[in-house]
Amino acid sequence: MAQRLKKQSTEHDEAIRLLAQSEFDLSRYDIRTNPGKEHNHEIDGQWPDIVALERRTHTVYIAAEVETFDSVTPQEVSQWQDYASLGHHFILYVPLGSCSKAQQLCSAAGIKPDELKWYSVVGGIVLTDFC
């Protein structure tokens, strides 16, 4: 996990909250989050930022990681690899403008997220799309 300054940590946690509320079908999934240093829901000893459990079966379906500008770095790649290898649908969210860097890092490490998406928080609303 990246060591973030307080401002980036606040932005990171806000992005997690907004993505958890808007990116997932809440009629299909129960969403758990692990913002900051919180450990609310783990998957095999790992703590991705967002975990989506299928409501009907309560099994993990999605593991999502949210990065900030300061955390799209080679130091995070091993964590992405861990999440990608969990055997669940893995979504990597990076800030708008960070797609190329994230794609290069993933490619160099042989990581294939199921979805690589950019996000941007504007006025308390999160916008997303595929990289």
Secondary structure, DSSP 8 states (H G I E B T S, - for coil): -----HHHHHHHHHHHHHHHHHSS-TTTEEEEE--TT--S--BTTB--SEEEEETTT--EEEEEEE--GGG-SGGGHHHHHHHHTTSSEEEEEEETT-HHHHHHHHHHHT---SEEEEEEEETTEEEEEE-
